[in-house]
Amino acid sequence: MNEETEERQTPSPSRSPSPASRLEANRAVADVACISAGLGAVFGASLFGFWYLRVQLPIYVALLAVFHFLEFYITARYNPGKLSADSFLLNNGSAYNLAHACAFAESIVEYMILPESMTAFNSISAAGLALALFGQFMRSAAMIHASSNFSHVISREKEPEHQLVTSGVYRFARHPSYTGFFYWALGLQMFMLNPLSFGAFAYVLWNFFNHRIQDEERTLVLFFGEKYTRYRRDTPTRIPFIP
């Protein structure tokens, strides 16, 4: 072995991660492990709760656990450059947590007043479950098809790797991740037979996505110009009254 080869195989001290960096990385792995274990426990307990109680609320909780797990898993699988413990979206804001807390409360009050409402798997509840599953599919498929172009935060600067994705589920809806979340959230409220929460979710989410889409599309027009303008004209959002 000559000296040049030996030098190439010797790690450069400057490239070795510092103790602080290794500690931070280990903490991040520990956070992910704890969150994953917690979501798995919630999912398992929810299935047991449904089997034991035969009411809808545990399925609602199970679907929430699946949603947050898939947010992380799909990011890890298809967009690892943007992966962190925050990719679980558990810190989705106080309004998000409050909305689901109110939905839980409405379900519990309904059960106390009309116990049969929580076990009434009627056509509305079945349609709501189907809508929630459709929304989850749309959301997950959007993250998969966009891959590294997907971000939980709007990008304000165009990176060299940014591409306009118009294939797959993006041929059906212009913002399929938003469309999927919209129908997933409303579907859960239909499934739970929560009329008050359904109306509140519809109002809040429609306003949120209407403003967010307008904001994001101003940036996308700057990024992609006429190419995005044509795509926007030809592909609807599939959210009612948001063209």
N, C-alpha and C positions, 0 to 999 in steps of 0.2 A: 504494500500500500504506500503510495507516494505521499508527500507532505500536503499537496494540494487537495487530494481526495480526503485525507484525514481532517483537513481544516473545514471542508464542506460539511462533513458529518458531525462536527462538533457544534452543539447548539450555541448560538450567540447569547451571551448573558443579557444583552439589552432586549432580546426578544422573549425572554422568560417572563411569565406573568408575575407581578409583584405579589407579596403575601396579602396585601389589601385587596388586590383584584381577585385572587383565589378565594379569599374569605367572602367577598361579595357574591362571586359565582356560586359558592356553596350555599349561601343563604338563599339565593334565588331558586336553586334546585330544591332546597328544603321547603320553601314557600309553595312551590308547585306541587311537591309531594303531599303536603298537608292539605292544600285546597282540593287536589284530586281525590284524596282519601275521604275528605269531608263530603264532596259531591257524590262519591260512590256510596257512602253511608246513607246520605239523604235519599238517594235513589232507591237503595235496597229497603230502607225503612218505609218509604212511600209505597212500594209494591206490597210490602207486608201489611201496611195500614189499609190499603184498598182490599186486599184479600180478607182481612179480619173485619173491617167495618162496612165494606160494600158501599162506600160513598165516594163522590167524585173528587173531593179536595185532595186526597193523596196523589191522584193521577196528575192534578194540576202541579203539585210540588215536584213530582217525578219529571214532568215535561220541562219545568224550569231548570232542574238539575242537568237534564240532557242538553238544553240550549246552551248553558254556560260551559259545559264540558266541550261541546262541539266548537264553540268559539275559540277555545284554546287549541284543541286537537287539530282543527283544520289550519289554523295559523301555523302551528308547529310543522305540519306535514307539507303545506304548500307555500308558506311565506315565512320561513324561519328567521329571515333577517329582521323581522319586526316583532319577534316573539318576546314576551315577558310575562310575568305573573299577572299583569294587568290585562292580558289577552283573554282571561276568563270573563272579563266585563262584569265582575262582581262589584266593582266600584263605578257603577253606571250612573251615579248621581242620586241625590236624596229624593228627587221627584220620582225616579224609577222605583226606588224602594217603597216610597209612600204609596204609589199607585198599586203595587201588589199587596201591600198591607191592607189597603182599603178593600181590595178585591177579596182577600181572606176574610176580613171583617163582615163584608156583605154576605158571603157564603155562610158564615157561622150564624149570623142573625137570621138568615133565611131558614137554616136548619132548626133553629130554636123555635121559630114561628110555625114553619111548615116542614117537619122532618122528612116528609115524602119528597120534597123538592130536591134533596140531595141524593136521592136514589132513583130519580126519574130520568132514566136514559131514554128520553124521547127523541123525536126527529130533530129538534133544535139542538139538543146536546150532541147528537151524532154528527150533525152538520158542522157544529163548532169544532169538534175533534178533527174532522176531515180538513177543515179550513186551517186549523193550527198546524197540522202535519204538512199541508201544502205550503204554508208560510215558512216552516222550518226547512223544507226542501229547497225553496227558492233562496232563502238566506244562505244555506250551506253551499248550494250549487254556485251562487254568485261568488263566494269566497274562493271556491275551488277554481272556477274558470278565470277569475281575475288574477289569481295567484299572487305574484309579487306586486302587482298593481293595486291590490286591495289594501286599504288602511282604515283603521277605526277612527283616524283623525284626518280631516281634510288637508291635503298637501297644498301648500301655497307656492311652492317652487317646483318647476318641472325638472325631474331627474333624468339623466340619459336613458335609464332603463324603462321609463314610463311609456306605456303604449295604450292606445285606445282599444279597449276590448269590446267587440261587437258580435262575437260568436257565442255559441252555447245558449245559456239562459238569457244572455244580454240581447239576443235577437228577439226575445219575447217581451222583455221589459227593460227600460232604459236605466233604472236603478233597482235591480232585482234584490239587492240586500235590504234596501229600505222597504220595498214592496213586500218582501218576505216577512220582515219584522212587523209591518203593519197588520198583515193578515194573521200572523202567528198570535199576536197579542189580542186581537179581536176574537179570533177563534177560541182562545182560552176562556174568554168571558162568556161566549156563547155556550161553550161546553159546561161551564159552571152555572149557567142560567142566571147570570148576574146582569140584569138590565141597566142598573145605575152605573156599574163599572164599564159596561160595554159603551154606553153613551159618553162617559168621561174619557175613556181610552180613545174612542174615535175622534173626539174633539181635540184632545191634546196632541195625539200623534199626527193627525192631519195638519194641524198648524205647525208642528215641529218640522215635519218632513217637507211641507210646502216652502217654508223659509230656508231650510237646509238645502233643498234641491236648487232653489234659485241662487243661493250663495255659491254652492259647489259648481253650478254650471257656468257662472261667470268666469271661474278659474279654468274650467275645462275648455271654454271657447278660446281663452288666451293660450292654453297649452296646444290645442289641436286645430284651431281656426275653423275653416269651412268644413273640414272633415267632420268635426263634432256637430256643427250647425246642421249638416245634412242628416246625421244620425239622430239628433234631437227631433228633427222634423218628422222623420219616418218611424220612430220607435216611441210609443207612449210609455208612461210610467206604470200604468195599470193600477194606480191609486185613484179612486174617484175624484173627479174635479181638479186633478193636477195633471195637466196635459203632458 
